[in-house]
Amino acid sequence: MRRHTAVVRNELAPTKVLQNATYLNSALKQWSTGNIWLYEDRIVYVGSRMPENTDGVEITDVEGKFVVPGYIEPHCHPFQLYNPQTLSQYALQRGTATFLCDNFALLFELSVTKALTLMENMNELPATFFWWCRYDAQTELLEEEKYFSVTSIKKLLDSPWVLQGGELTSWPRVLQGDDTILQWMKDTKRAGKRIEGHLPGASEKTLQQMVLLGVDCDHEAMTGAEAIDRLNAGLTLSLRYSSIRPDLPKLLRELKEEGVTNFDRIFMTTDGSTPGFYKDGVTDEMLRIALDAGIEPLDAYQMASYNVARYYQLDHLFGMVAPGRIAHLNILSDKNNPLPEAVLAKGEWVKKDGSAVKTERDQEFDWEGHGIQKRDFDWELTMEDFRFSGLVGIEMYNSVITRPYNVSIDTTVDIIHEDSDECFLMLVDRNGKWHINTVVKGFAKNLAGFASTYSNTGDILLIGKNKVEMKRAFDRAKEIGGGIVLTEDGAVVAEIKLPLAGGMSNSAVEELIVEEKTLTEELRARGYVYEDPIYSLLFFSSTHLPYIRITQRGIYDVKNKGLLFPSIMR
């Protein structure tokens, strides 16, 4: 801090200067002009002066350009095949420098203490990472207290890198009297942190009750009317544009049709989209949509930066081109083109003249040293495990909603007839201790064998019409240390290797986009008809969605909150 003030007094030279900048002045909500001085990772001066001592100072003339704060992704699930580092490397080239991240996947791999160390150490990278504190697993676990306890919640809330509780998928439990989660919500507020809701289809009465109980923001509005209901209830509104809910264009159009002109309590999120959805961009793509919808550039860029920082009480560090802020800066060729031609992250160029720049910070993250390793399968799956019984199966209604149906096929056969749109479905414990076997209708009509170590809890999903091929897909996933594998006629048709805890790749997002596209095309060729197969895998076990789920405890009826069939110990 003393060095920063010494730079302003011209006793110490800045490291970089952006000269003749037209920049977003968030305090006045206008475009201002001036020179921006940086010292290492901070902005130290913004005004008309130039430093007296320019020896060794990197001066970049940005006359005619527009400088805006680095974009902020306020609701990020950074484990959707990619990992936080690879996602940030991709997003930084498009101007997104700060991420508010779900830590859900880490809790199934690490102790809370180790998870907190990893969460903090991610900030050695060029991007900035903050995190959530989950209150529940959004599924039925055999040992829920192992992952969610008073001690673990307190440790998370004590961390300066954890900024909010939630997302609150368990809000029905709270309304129905779950005082444990309500106490954790109160602890979150006492810690001065936000609570993120998850309130799809919530009525006006429900929204206002949740505000009374401490919820600050919600991202589940699917219509303009629902968005306005959230604003009227005093919630901050996060508009979603994701691979399963690309609602942003509709929401913005309907908000404008309703006469909304104040966007100060609104921001935007891609809500943990799968890699292929990011082909056209990340926050920059949402900004393009907003600008195309007629949102004024000043409002649009503040929705992607200042509004988020102010909401999380971080505007002293992020979201502004002003002294003391972290030097996450995007340089635009035109204020109507949100894809930056140059990007500074923590004061270092990560993109310049349209090309990526490698920095000293951008080293390979030590996942293994932090306890995230290849999945170790020290157990076997045998054909004896492929025994199916029961009359209730799972029918897919869309990508993520599943409902019960009466199974009519013979489940003792080894191969289901190709005219049926039913497949065998198994969830197998990651450590081989239990499994649950049922039938899924509507996932794919001609799927021979399919295995995925990517799931809600890191347990293994097996799907297919042919039990031998299902085992072959599992054996291949085991061989590669975790991944998603599609097999047919004794051969691997498509696969995505996920060597980081069976759920994350260490490949660049650009490569994952290609791999995911290939896998999705092969699944579509075999009858998958919905938007996003990766999210289908993720949500098979997610009990915050209706109506029936396959969980660690067994087949679970969400509406009646009870087990239909328990899991089988091996």
N, C-alpha and C positions, 0 to 999 in steps of 0.2 A: 504494500500500500504506500509506503514511503517512496519507493521508486516511481510509482504511478504519479504521485504528486510532484516529484522532482522532474518528471517529463514535462508536465504542464508548466513548471517554472523555467523550462529550458535549461535545467541543470543536467539533464540526462536526455540523450536522443531517443526518440521513439524507434521501434523496429520497422514499422511500416506506416505509410501515409496514403490514404486514398484522397487524391486532390480533385477539386472541382466536382464534388459529388452532389447529385440530386438524391436526397435520401428521404425515407419515410420517417417523418417526425410524429411519433405516436402520441406524444404529450399534447401537441396542437392538432393532431389528426389532419396533417397537411404535408405536402411535399416541400422540403426546405433545401437550401443549398449551403455547402460548406466543405471543410476539409476534415477528414476523419483520421485521427492519430491512433495507432495501436502500439501497445507495448506488450510483447509476447502474446499472451492469450486474451488480453483485455483491450477494450476501447478505453482510452484515457482522456481524449479530448474530441469534441465536435464543435466546430465554429469556423470563423473566417480566417484565423491565423494559420500561418505555416511555421514549423519549428525553426528556430534560429540555427541550430546545429543539425545539418542534414548528412554529415559524414556517416557512411555506412547505412543510411536509411533507405529502404526500398520504397520509392515513390511511384505510385501508379496513377496516371491521369485518367479519371473516369468521366470526363466531361461528356455530356450527351447520354450517359448511362443512368440507371436507376438502382440505388442501393437499398435493399430491404433486409430486415432481420432474417436469420435462418429460420426456416419453417419448423414448426413443432407438431409432431404426431401425438395427440393427447390420449389415445386409447389403442395401445399396440399389443398384439399377441406375437412376440418375436420368435416363435418356435413352430411356424407353419411350414415345415420342411427346411426352410432356411434357419439360420441362427442369428442372434442379435448382431454379431459382427458383420456377417455377409449382408444382412438386410440394410444395416447402416451404411456399408460401403456403396451399395446400390443407390440408396435413397439420398446420400450426400451429393452424388453427382447431379441430383435433381433438386438439391436445395434443402432437404430435410435433415436437420442437424441434431434435434432433440427429440427423445422418445419417452413417453410415459408407459411403462411396460408391465404386463402381467407376469408374475413370477410363478404361476401355477405349475408349469412343467418342472421347475427346479425343485419344488417341494417333494416330488416323487423320487428324486435322484439323490438329494443331499440333505444333511441336517440343516436346521435353520441357520446355525452359525456359519456353516460352509456356504450356504446359499447367500447369506448377507455379504460374505467376503467376495464371492463372485460378482454379486450385484454392484458392489463398490468398485471392484477392480476393472469392470467393464469401462469405467471412465478414464482408464489409461489410453483408450482409443480416441480417435479424432472426434467422434460424436459424443453426446451427453445422454446418459441413461438414468432415468428415475423409475421408480417401481411402485407396485400396488401391494396391499396386504389383503389376501383372500381370506374370507371367513368360512368358506365351505368348499367342498370338492365338486359340487354340482353333479354328483353321482352317488351311488350307494357303495361305500367302502367297507371292507371287512374290519379295518382298524382305523377308523376316522380320527380317533383321539391321537393317533401317532403323528398325524400331520397338522391337526388343528386343535390347539390347546391354549389355555390362558398364558402359559409361558411362551409359546411360539408367537402368538399374536403380539404380546408385549415386546418381544425382541424385535419384531418387524416394525412396530409402531415407533420404537425408540430410534430407529435408523433415520438419519437425515436424508437418505436416498429414497426412503419410502414416503410418498406424498399423499396417498389416499388409501381408504379401505374400499373393498369391492373388487370387481363389479358385483353388485348385490343380487346375484341370481336367486338367493334364498329368501327374498322379500316376503313370499307367502308365509314362510315359517315365522318370520318376525311379526307379521300381522296376526297370526294365529296364536301368538303368545310365547315364542321362543326367546326367553330372556337372556340366554347365553349370547346369542348373536347381537341382541339389542345392547347388552353390556359392552361388547366389543365395539359396536358403533359409537356408544358414548365415550369409550376410551379413545377412539379415533378423533372425536371432536375435541376432547380434552387435550389431545396432543397437537391441536391446531391444524388438523389435516382434513381433507375433503372425503366425501363418500360418493362413489359413483354408483348410480342405480342401474338396474337392468329390468325395465318395466314395459315389456311389449304388451300392447293392447290395454294398458291400465286405464281405468275410468278416472274421471275428474276426482271422485271421492278417494280412490286409491292413491292417486298422485299427491293429493294434499295431505293424506295421512302419512305418506312416506316422507314428505317434506317435514312434517311435524316430528318425525322420528330421526331426522338428521340427513336425509339424502340431499345432495347438492346439485347433481347433474344427471342427465339421462340421455342415452344415445339411441333409444329404441323407437322414436317416432317414425311412422311409416307414411303419414299423410301430413299435409299442411295443417289440418285441424288439430291433429295430435301434437304437432310441434308447438302450436299456439297454446294448447292446453298446458304444456310443460312450462312455457314462459309465463303464463298467467298464474301458475302455481308457485312462481318464484324460482324455478329451477333454471340453471344454465343449460342451454340446449346444444347438444353435439349432434350434428347432421351426419348421417352415415352414408358412405359410398363403398360398399364391400362386394366381395365376390358372390355372396348369397343375398345381399340386400343392396343393390346399386341404386339407392333411393334419392341421392342428392339432387339430380336434375329436377325430378318431380317435386321434391320438398321446396327447393328454391323458387320454382315457378309458382307453386301454390301459396307460399309465403308472400310473394310479391302480389299475387292476385288478391290476397286478403289485406293488402295495404301496409304490410310490415316495412318500415323504413329504418328501424334501429336494429343494427346487427351487433351491438356491443356485448351482448350476453350469448353470442352464438359462435361456435367454432365447428370444425369438420374433422371426420376421422375415417380411415379406411378399415378400421376394426379388424385387424389381423387377417387381411386377405391372403389367399394362396398365391404362389409366385406368378402364375400366368396372368392374374388380374393386374399385376404391376407392369405389364409390358409397355403400357402407354404412360406410366409415371406413377408417382406416389402423391404427396401433397400438391405437387405442381399440377397434376392432372385434376385434382379437385378445384384448384384455383382456376384452371382453364374453364372448367364447367361453370364456376361461379361468375367469371367474367363474361362468358358466353350468355349466361342467364340475365345479364344486365346489372349485376352487382357492381357498384362503383369500386374501382381499384383500391382506394383507401380502405373501404370496408373489407374487401376480399383479403388483402394482405394482412390486415389486423386480425381477421378470423383465423389466419394460419400462423399467427405469431403472438402479437400483443395480447389479444383476448385470452389466449391459453395461459400465457405467463401471468397475467394479472389474476386469473381465476385461481391458479395454484400458488399465488402469493410469491411469484418468482420474477416479477417485472423489474426488480432491482438487479437481476442477473441476465435475464433473457427477454426477447421480444421487443427490444428497443435499440435504436441506433443512438446511444447516449453513453456518457462516461460511466465506468464501473461495470458495464455489461460484458459478458463473455463475447469474444469476437467471432460469433457465428454470423456471417454476412453473405448475402447473395447479390451478385451484380447482374442486372438484367439489361438486355439490349433495348427493351421497350417495356413500359409498365403494363402493357397488355399481353406480354409473353412471359409467363411465370417460370419457364424453364431457364435457369441462370446460365450465362456463358462463363461465369467464374464464381467460385465458392471459396470462402474462407471458413475454416472450422478451428476454433480455439486459436485463432490468429495465424494459422498456416494455410497456404493454398492447397486445397484438395482437388480443385479444378481451375484451370486457367486457359484462356483462349479456346474454350470449348473442349479441352482434353483433360483427362484425369492426371493428377499429380500425386506421386507417392510421398508420404511424410514419414518422419521417424516414429510418430505415434502409431502408424498403421502397420504394426507387427502382427504376426499370427497369434491369436489369443491362445493362452495355455489352458485349453479345456481339460486335458488329462490332469494337469497339476491342480485343477480346481475340483476334480472328482467326477468329471463328465467323460466317460469312456465308451468304448465299444460295448455293446450288449454281450454279456458272457452267458452262453447257453451251456450249462453243465448238466443238462438233462435231455431226455429223448421223448419225442411224441411217437406213439405206436398206433397201429391201426385199431387196436383195442379201444383207444380213446375216441374213435369215430363212430360211436354208438349213439343213435338219436331216438328219442321217444317224446311223448307229450302231444297234446292236441292244439296248443296255442302257439302260433308263430308270430312273426313281426312283419307287418306290411308297410312298405314305404309309401308315404303320401306325397312327399317332395324330398328335396335334398336332405332335410334334417328332421322332419316330422315322421314318426312311425306309430302305427296303431296295431292292435291285436287282430288276429284273424284265425279262423279254425283251419288247422292243417288237415288236408284230405289225402295227401300223397303218402305212399309207403316209404317211411324213413329208414327201413332196414336195408334198402337196396344200396349198392355202391355207387350207382350213377342215376341221377334224376333225368327223366326223359326230356329231350331237347324242346318239345312243344310246351313245356311248363315254364312259367316265369318265376319259379321258385328255386332257391339254392339252399344248401346246407349253410348254417352259420354257427361259428364257434367263437367264444371268447376264452382264451387260455391264459392262466396266470403267467406272468413274466418269469417266475421262478419255478414253474411247472408243478405247483402244488394243487391246483384245482382247475376245472373247466366247466363251462356251461354250453350245452348244445341245443340248438333250435333250428328253425327254418326261417329264411327271409324271402318275402315275396316282393318283386318289383325292383330289386337291385340290378339284376342283369339276367337276360334270358339264356345266353349261351356261354356262360363263364365256367371254364373247366376248374381251374385252381387259382386261388388268390390268397396272399398272406400279407399282413401289415403289422409291424411293430409300432407304427404310428397310430396312437389312439388316445382317448381321453386320459387314461391312467398309465399308459405305457405297457399295458397288457396286450396280448397278441390276438388280432382278429383273423379268422380264416373263413373264407367264403368260396363256394363253388358247387358245381353239380357232380363233380367226380372226386370221391374221397381220396383216391390215390394221387390225383393232381393237387389237391389241397395239401396233402402231406409233402409233396414235392416242392410246392411253393414255400411251405414252412421251412423245409430243410435248406432251401436256397437262402431264405432270409437269415437263418441261423449261420450259414456259411459266410455271409458277408457282414456279420456282426450287427444286423438290424437293417430293416428297409421295407419297401413295398415291392412285392413280386407277383407277376402274373404269368402263369404257366399254361401250356396247352400241348397235347400230343408229345409229352415227355421233354419239352423244351421251354426255356424262358422266353416269353414274348416281349415283356417290358419289365423294367425294374428301376427303382430309385434307391440308391444306397444311402442309408442314414446311420453313419457310424458314431454319431454323438448321441449316446443313450438310446439308440433305436428310434429317435424321433426327429433328429436334425441332421442335415447334410453340412459338409464343410465346403461344398462347391459354391461358386459364385451364383448369384440370383439369376444372371443371364443364362447360365447352364441349366439351372433348375427349371426355368421357364420352358426350355426345350424338352427336358425330361418329363415334366408334368404334362405338357401338351401331348407327347407321345403316349403316355399312360392313359390319359383321358380319351384320346382317340381310339385306343385299343378297347377300352371299356365301353365306349359308345358303340363300337362295331359289334360288341357282344350284348348290347341291349340297355346300357345305362342311359337314361333319358333326362336326368336332372341337371341342375346348374353346376354342381361342384362335388365330385366324388371324394375329394380330400376332406371336405367338411362333413360329408356323410360318415366317413370313418371316424372322425373326431367326435361326432355327436351320437353315435350308436348307444353310448353309455350315459348320455347327459340327461339327468333327471329334471333339469329346469325346463325341459321341453316335453310336450305331450307325445304319445299317450302311454307308450310301453318302451322299456329300455332293457338292454342286456348289460348287467353290471357285475361287479365282483361278487356280490351276494346272490345273484341269480337274475331271473327274469322279473322285472320290477314294473308294477302298475302305478304310474305316476299319479293318476287321479285319485285312486283309492289308497295310495301310500302303503302298498304291501307287496310281498313277494308272491308271484304265481308259481314259480319253481325255483328251488335253491340251487346254487352251484354245487358241483360234485367234487369231492376231494379225491385226488389221484393216489 
